[in-house]
Amino acid sequence: MNIQINSEQKMVPDGTSVHEFVLNILLLDPAGKAIAVNDTIVPKHLWEATLLQENDRMLVIKACSGG
């Protein structure tokens, strides 16, 4: 299925959860990351239960420190 991640189109297998997407497709460490799907923040404790759907829009926000 096709989803949009930070304004880029990406093909992912049907049934992919937010958690699987972050770990296995984006290859990101989930620490310090926030995810929004279709303009709604998905709490980290729901990442495994939240399945992506065709044409979902996902935004990954990375926390950073600095002054």
Biopython code that builds the backbone (N, CA, C, O; Angstrom):
import numpy as np
from Bio.PDB.StructureBuilder import StructureBuilder

atoms = [
    (1, "MET", "N", (0.838, -1.172, 0.000)),
    (1, "MET", "CA", (0.000, 0.000, 0.000)),
    (1, "MET", "C", (0.883, 1.235, 0.000)),
    (1, "MET", "O", (2.060, 1.164, 0.352)),
    (2, "ASN", "N", (0.329, 2.337, -0.385)),
    (2, "ASN", "CA", (1.057, 3.588, -0.517)),
    (2, "ASN", "C", (0.717, 4.504, 0.658)),
    (2, "ASN", "O", (-0.456, 4.717, 0.966)),
    (3, "ILE", "N", (1.747, 5.044, 1.313)),
    (3, "ILE", "CA", (1.538, 6.049, 2.354)),
    (3, "ILE", "C", (2.472, 7.220, 2.076)),
    (3, "ILE", "O", (3.412, 7.116, 1.288)),
    (4, "GLN", "N", (2.193, 8.324, 2.738)),
    (4, "GLN", "CA", (3.044, 9.496, 2.621)),
    (4, "GLN", "C", (3.752, 9.691, 3.950)),
    (4, "GLN", "O", (3.110, 9.771, 4.998)),
    (5, "ILE", "N", (5.087, 9.768, 3.907)),
    (5, "ILE", "CA", (5.870, 9.965, 5.117)),
    (5, "ILE", "C", (6.695, 11.241, 4.951)),
    (5, "ILE", "O", (7.562, 11.323, 4.082)),
    (6, "ASN", "N", (6.415, 12.223, 5.788)),
    (6, "ASN", "CA", (7.103, 13.518, 5.704)),
    (6, "ASN", "C", (7.157, 14.017, 4.259)),
    (6, "ASN", "O", (8.217, 14.418, 3.780)),
    (7, "SER", "N", (6.034, 13.995, 3.578)),
    (7, "SER", "CA", (5.851, 14.495, 2.205)),
    (7, "SER", "C", (6.492, 13.614, 1.136)),
    (7, "SER", "O", (6.590, 14.039, -0.015)),
    (8, "GLU", "N", (6.928, 12.416, 1.472)),
    (8, "GLU", "CA", (7.519, 11.482, 0.506)),
    (8, "GLU", "C", (6.637, 10.236, 0.420)),
    (8, "GLU", "O", (6.207, 9.709, 1.446)),
    (9, "GLN", "N", (6.367, 9.766, -0.792)),
    (9, "GLN", "CA", (5.562, 8.555, -0.977)),
    (9, "GLN", "C", (6.409, 7.319, -0.686)),
    (9, "GLN", "O", (7.583, 7.254, -1.051)),
    (10, "LYS", "N", (5.794, 6.343, -0.024)),
    (10, "LYS", "CA", (6.499, 5.103, 0.337)),
    (10, "LYS", "C", (5.514, 3.948, 0.213)),
    (10, "LYS", "O", (4.355, 4.067, 0.610)),
    (11, "MET", "N", (5.980, 2.835, -0.337)),
    (11, "MET", "CA", (5.183, 1.611, -0.415)),
    (11, "MET", "C", (5.512, 0.760, 0.811)),
    (11, "MET", "O", (6.680, 0.558, 1.143)),
    (12, "VAL", "N", (4.472, 0.265, 1.477)),
    (12, "VAL", "CA", (4.647, -0.591, 2.650)),
    (12, "VAL", "C", (3.694, -1.770, 2.546)),
    (12, "VAL", "O", (2.643, -1.653, 1.915)),
    (13, "PRO", "N", (4.034, -2.901, 3.148)),
    (13, "PRO", "CA", (3.134, -4.056, 3.122)),
    (13, "PRO", "C", (1.831, -3.776, 3.882)),
    (13, "PRO", "O", (1.822, -3.037, 4.866)),
    (14, "ASP", "N", (0.744, -4.372, 3.415)),
    (14, "ASP", "CA", (-0.527, -4.288, 4.135)),
    (14, "ASP", "C", (-0.333, -4.813, 5.551)),
    (14, "ASP", "O", (0.433, -5.752, 5.766)),
    (15, "GLY", "N", (-1.018, -4.219, 6.510)),
    (15, "GLY", "CA", (-0.948, -4.679, 7.893)),
    (15, "GLY", "C", (0.260, -4.163, 8.657)),
    (15, "GLY", "O", (0.525, -4.634, 9.763)),
    (16, "THR", "N", (1.001, -3.211, 8.102)),
    (16, "THR", "CA", (2.166, -2.660, 8.786)),
    (16, "THR", "C", (1.723, -1.717, 9.903)),
    (16, "THR", "O", (0.917, -0.813, 9.683)),
    (17, "SER", "N", (2.255, -1.938, 11.091)),
    (17, "SER", "CA", (1.941, -1.054, 12.218)),
    (17, "SER", "C", (2.905, 0.131, 12.214)),
    (17, "SER", "O", (3.943, 0.100, 11.553)),
    (18, "VAL", "N", (2.550, 1.161, 12.951)),
    (18, "VAL", "CA", (3.437, 2.315, 13.103)),
    (18, "VAL", "C", (4.775, 1.852, 13.676)),
    (18, "VAL", "O", (5.834, 2.281, 13.219)),
    (19, "HIS", "N", (4.723, 0.977, 14.675)),
    (19, "HIS", "CA", (5.949, 0.467, 15.309)),
    (19, "HIS", "C", (6.840, -0.254, 14.299)),
    (19, "HIS", "O", (8.041, 0.009, 14.237)),
    (20, "GLU", "N", (6.265, -1.158, 13.510)),
    (20, "GLU", "CA", (7.035, -1.878, 12.488)),
    (20, "GLU", "C", (7.615, -0.920, 11.457)),
    (20, "GLU", "O", (8.750, -1.087, 11.011)),
    (21, "PHE", "N", (6.838, 0.072, 11.087)),
    (21, "PHE", "CA", (7.296, 1.038, 10.092)),
    (21, "PHE", "C", (8.516, 1.800, 10.596)),
    (21, "PHE", "O", (9.503, 1.944, 9.875)),
    (22, "VAL", "N", (8.449, 2.282, 11.822)),
    (22, "VAL", "CA", (9.567, 3.045, 12.396)),
    (22, "VAL", "C", (10.820, 2.175, 12.509)),
    (22, "VAL", "O", (11.909, 2.604, 12.128)),
    (23, "LEU", "N", (10.670, 0.952, 13.031)),
    (23, "LEU", "CA", (11.832, 0.089, 13.254)),
    (23, "LEU", "C", (12.371, -0.559, 11.981)),
    (23, "LEU", "O", (13.579, -0.544, 11.745)),
    (24, "ASN", "N", (11.489, -1.126, 11.159)),
    (24, "ASN", "CA", (11.925, -1.986, 10.057)),
    (24, "ASN", "C", (12.016, -1.297, 8.701)),
    (24, "ASN", "O", (12.752, -1.758, 7.829)),
    (25, "ILE", "N", (11.289, -0.207, 8.507)),
    (25, "ILE", "CA", (11.329, 0.470, 7.209)),
    (25, "ILE", "C", (12.148, 1.747, 7.304)),
    (25, "ILE", "O", (13.019, 1.991, 6.470)),
    (26, "LEU", "N", (11.873, 2.563, 8.314)),
    (26, "LEU", "CA", (12.663, 3.785, 8.478)),
    (26, "LEU", "C", (13.992, 3.522, 9.173)),
    (26, "LEU", "O", (14.911, 4.338, 9.091)),
    (27, "LEU", "N", (14.098, 2.381, 9.858)),
    (27, "LEU", "CA", (15.310, 1.993, 10.593)),
    (27, "LEU", "C", (15.699, 3.050, 11.625)),
    (27, "LEU", "O", (16.867, 3.415, 11.759)),
    (28, "LEU", "N", (14.691, 3.530, 12.348)),
    (28, "LEU", "CA", (14.920, 4.547, 13.366)),
    (28, "LEU", "C", (14.789, 3.956, 14.761)),
    (28, "LEU", "O", (14.001, 3.039, 14.991)),
    (29, "ASP", "N", (15.565, 4.489, 15.679)),
    (29, "ASP", "CA", (15.398, 4.203, 17.103)),
    (29, "ASP", "C", (14.183, 5.011, 17.557)),
    (29, "ASP", "O", (14.164, 6.224, 17.352)),
    (30, "PRO", "N", (13.175, 4.396, 18.160)),
    (30, "PRO", "CA", (11.970, 5.130, 18.549)),
    (30, "PRO", "C", (12.178, 6.169, 19.648)),
    (30, "PRO", "O", (11.319, 7.026, 19.854)),
    (31, "ALA", "N", (13.299, 6.104, 20.351)),
    (31, "ALA", "CA", (13.550, 7.076, 21.421)),
    (31, "ALA", "C", (13.603, 8.493, 20.843)),
    (31, "ALA", "O", (14.275, 8.744, 19.843)),
    (32, "GLY", "N", (12.900, 9.389, 21.475)),
    (32, "GLY", "CA", (12.924, 10.784, 21.061)),
    (32, "GLY", "C", (12.131, 11.079, 19.794)),
    (32, "GLY", "O", (12.317, 12.131, 19.181)),
    (33, "LYS", "N", (11.249, 10.165, 19.393)),
    (33, "LYS", "CA", (10.448, 10.359, 18.176)),
    (33, "LYS", "C", (8.982, 10.498, 18.553)),
    (33, "LYS", "O", (8.502, 9.867, 19.495)),
    (34, "ALA", "N", (8.290, 11.325, 17.808)),
    (34, "ALA", "CA", (6.834, 11.440, 17.901)),
    (34, "ALA", "C", (6.287, 11.176, 16.510)),
    (34, "ALA", "O", (6.894, 11.559, 15.510)),
    (35, "ILE", "N", (5.134, 10.519, 16.454)),
    (35, "ILE", "CA", (4.520, 10.143, 15.181)),
    (35, "ILE", "C", (3.104, 10.695, 15.128)),
    (35, "ILE", "O", (2.336, 10.575, 16.083)),
    (36, "ALA", "N", (2.776, 11.300, 13.996)),
    (36, "ALA", "CA", (1.393, 11.703, 13.727)),
    (36, "ALA", "C", (0.937, 10.964, 12.478)),
    (36, "ALA", "O", (1.677, 10.870, 11.499)),
    (37, "VAL", "N", (-0.276, 10.445, 12.515)),
    (37, "VAL", "CA", (-0.889, 9.802, 11.351)),
    (37, "VAL", "C", (-2.164, 10.575, 11.048)),
    (37, "VAL", "O", (-3.060, 10.692, 11.884)),
    (38, "ASN", "N", (-2.217, 11.100, 9.826)),
    (38, "ASN", "CA", (-3.374, 11.905, 9.403)),
    (38, "ASN", "C", (-3.659, 13.034, 10.393)),
    (38, "ASN", "O", (-4.800, 13.261, 10.796)),
    (39, "ASP", "N", (-2.593, 13.730, 10.771)),
    (39, "ASP", "CA", (-2.658, 14.918, 11.629)),
    (39, "ASP", "C", (-3.048, 14.630, 13.072)),
    (39, "ASP", "O", (-3.428, 15.549, 13.798)),
    (40, "THR", "N", (-2.963, 13.375, 13.502)),
    (40, "THR", "CA", (-3.262, 13.006, 14.882)),
    (40, "THR", "C", (-2.056, 12.298, 15.492)),
    (40, "THR", "O", (-1.576, 11.299, 14.956)),
    (41, "ILE", "N", (-1.574, 12.821, 16.608)),
    (41, "ILE", "CA", (-0.439, 12.188, 17.291)),
    (41, "ILE", "C", (-0.857, 10.797, 17.764)),
    (41, "ILE", "O", (-1.932, 10.619, 18.335)),
    (42, "VAL", "N", (0.012, 9.816, 17.516)),
    (42, "VAL", "CA", (-0.221, 8.449, 17.984)),
    (42, "VAL", "C", (0.669, 8.241, 19.208)),
    (42, "VAL", "O", (1.893, 8.236, 19.076)),
    (43, "PRO", "N", (0.082, 8.068, 20.402)),
    (43, "PRO", "CA", (0.900, 7.835, 21.591)),
    (43, "PRO", "C", (1.773, 6.590, 21.412)),
    (43, "PRO", "O", (1.349, 5.606, 20.807)),
    (44, "LYS", "N", (2.965, 6.646, 21.932)),
    (44, "LYS", "CA", (3.929, 5.560, 21.737)),
    (44, "LYS", "C", (3.379, 4.209, 22.193)),
    (44, "LYS", "O", (3.695, 3.186, 21.585)),
    (45, "HIS", "N", (2.570, 4.184, 23.242)),
    (45, "HIS", "CA", (2.034, 2.901, 23.714)),
    (45, "HIS", "C", (1.005, 2.306, 22.735)),
    (45, "HIS", "O", (0.596, 1.156, 22.901)),
    (46, "LEU", "N", (0.588, 3.068, 21.729)),
    (46, "LEU", "CA", (-0.345, 2.561, 20.722)),
    (46, "LEU", "C", (0.313, 2.273, 19.367)),
    (46, "LEU", "O", (-0.374, 1.867, 18.430)),
    (47, "TRP", "N", (1.608, 2.473, 19.251)),
    (47, "TRP", "CA", (2.292, 2.265, 17.969)),
    (47, "TRP", "C", (2.099, 0.858, 17.438)),
    (47, "TRP", "O", (1.851, 0.685, 16.245)),
    (48, "GLU", "N", (2.205, -0.156, 18.293)),
    (48, "GLU", "CA", (2.082, -1.545, 17.823)),
    (48, "GLU", "C", (0.657, -1.873, 17.388)),
    (48, "GLU", "O", (0.458, -2.695, 16.493)),
    (49, "ALA", "N", (-0.320, -1.252, 18.001)),
    (49, "ALA", "CA", (-1.720, -1.542, 17.691)),
    (49, "ALA", "C", (-2.271, -0.688, 16.550)),
    (49, "ALA", "O", (-3.357, -0.964, 16.040)),
    (50, "THR", "N", (-1.530, 0.349, 16.144)),
    (50, "THR", "CA", (-2.002, 1.253, 15.101)),
    (50, "THR", "C", (-1.490, 0.782, 13.751)),
    (50, "THR", "O", (-0.293, 0.850, 13.469)),
    (51, "LEU", "N", (-2.413, 0.299, 12.914)),
    (51, "LEU", "CA", (-2.058, -0.188, 11.590)),
    (51, "LEU", "C", (-2.216, 0.923, 10.566)),
    (51, "LEU", "O", (-3.199, 1.664, 10.573)),
    (52, "LEU", "N", (-1.234, 1.022, 9.689)),
    (52, "LEU", "CA", (-1.302, 2.015, 8.618)),
    (52, "LEU", "C", (-2.289, 1.563, 7.553)),
    (52, "LEU", "O", (-2.460, 0.369, 7.307)),
    (53, "GLN", "N", (-2.936, 2.542, 6.926)),
    (53, "GLN", "CA", (-3.926, 2.286, 5.890)),
    (53, "GLN", "C", (-3.484, 2.972, 4.593)),
    (53, "GLN", "O", (-2.697, 3.918, 4.617)),
    (54, "GLU", "N", (-3.995, 2.488, 3.480)),
    (54, "GLU", "CA", (-3.717, 3.087, 2.172)),
    (54, "GLU", "C", (-3.926, 4.599, 2.232)),
    (54, "GLU", "O", (-4.940, 5.080, 2.736)),
    (55, "ASN", "N", (-2.949, 5.336, 1.709)),
    (55, "ASN", "CA", (-2.970, 6.804, 1.596)),
    (55, "ASN", "C", (-2.886, 7.542, 2.931)),
    (55, "ASN", "O", (-3.184, 8.735, 2.988)),
    (56, "ASP", "N", (-2.486, 6.853, 4.013)),
    (56, "ASP", "CA", (-2.250, 7.563, 5.264)),
    (56, "ASP", "C", (-1.125, 8.564, 5.078)),
    (56, "ASP", "O", (-0.222, 8.362, 4.267)),
    (57, "ARG", "N", (-1.191, 9.649, 5.843)),
    (57, "ARG", "CA", (-0.129, 10.646, 5.879)),
    (57, "ARG", "C", (0.534, 10.555, 7.248)),
    (57, "ARG", "O", (-0.115, 10.737, 8.278)),
    (58, "MET", "N", (1.836, 10.269, 7.248)),
    (58, "MET", "CA", (2.571, 10.112, 8.495)),
    (58, "MET", "C", (3.623, 11.199, 8.597)),
    (58, "MET", "O", (4.294, 11.532, 7.620)),
    (59, "LEU", "N", (3.754, 11.745, 9.795)),
    (59, "LEU", "CA", (4.770, 12.735, 10.079)),
    (59, "LEU", "C", (5.626, 12.211, 11.231)),
    (59, "LEU", "O", (5.101, 11.842, 12.281)),
    (60, "VAL", "N", (6.941, 12.180, 11.031)),
    (60, "VAL", "CA", (7.874, 11.768, 12.076)),
    (60, "VAL", "C", (8.584, 13.025, 12.585)),
    (60, "VAL", "O", (9.181, 13.776, 11.814)),
    (61, "ILE", "N", (8.505, 13.232, 13.888)),
    (61, "ILE", "CA", (9.144, 14.382, 14.503)),
    (61, "ILE", "C", (10.235, 13.854, 15.421)),
    (61, "ILE", "O", (9.994, 12.992, 16.267)),
    (62, "LYS", "N", (11.436, 14.386, 15.239)),
    (62, "LYS", "CA", (12.590, 13.966, 16.048)),
    (62, "LYS", "C", (12.928, 15.070, 17.040)),
    (62, "LYS", "O", (13.113, 16.224, 16.655)),
    (63, "ALA", "N", (13.007, 14.713, 18.315)),
    (63, "ALA", "CA", (13.407, 15.662, 19.344)),
    (63, "ALA", "C", (14.903, 15.912, 19.245)),
    (63, "ALA", "O", (15.678, 15.002, 18.950)),
    (64, "CYS", "N", (15.297, 17.136, 19.490)),
    (64, "CYS", "CA", (16.729, 17.437, 19.509)),
    (64, "CYS", "C", (16.994, 18.452, 20.620)),
    (64, "CYS", "O", (16.116, 19.223, 21.005)),
    (65, "SER", "N", (18.198, 18.429, 21.109)),
    (65, "SER", "CA", (18.553, 19.364, 22.171)),
    (65, "SER", "C", (19.420, 20.480, 21.582)),
    (65, "SER", "O", (20.004, 20.334, 20.508)),
    (66, "GLY", "N", (19.484, 21.540, 22.273)),
    (66, "GLY", "CA", (20.297, 22.639, 21.796)),
    (66, "GLY", "C", (19.799, 23.942, 22.381)),
    (66, "GLY", "O", (18.851, 23.972, 23.166)),
    (67, "GLY", "N", (20.430, 24.977, 22.000)),
    (67, "GLY", "CA", (20.064, 26.265, 22.583)),
    (67, "GLY", "C", (19.799, 27.241, 21.589)),
    (67, "GLY", "O", (19.476, 28.383, 21.916)),
]
sb = StructureBuilder()
sb.init_structure("model")
sb.init_model(0)
sb.init_chain("A")
sb.init_seg("    ")
for serial, (resi, resn, name, xyz) in enumerate(atoms, 1):
    if name == "N":
        sb.init_residue(resn, " ", resi, " ")
    sb.init_atom(name, np.array(xyz, "f"), 0.0, 1.0, " ", f" {name:<3s}", serial, name[0])
structure = sb.get_structure()
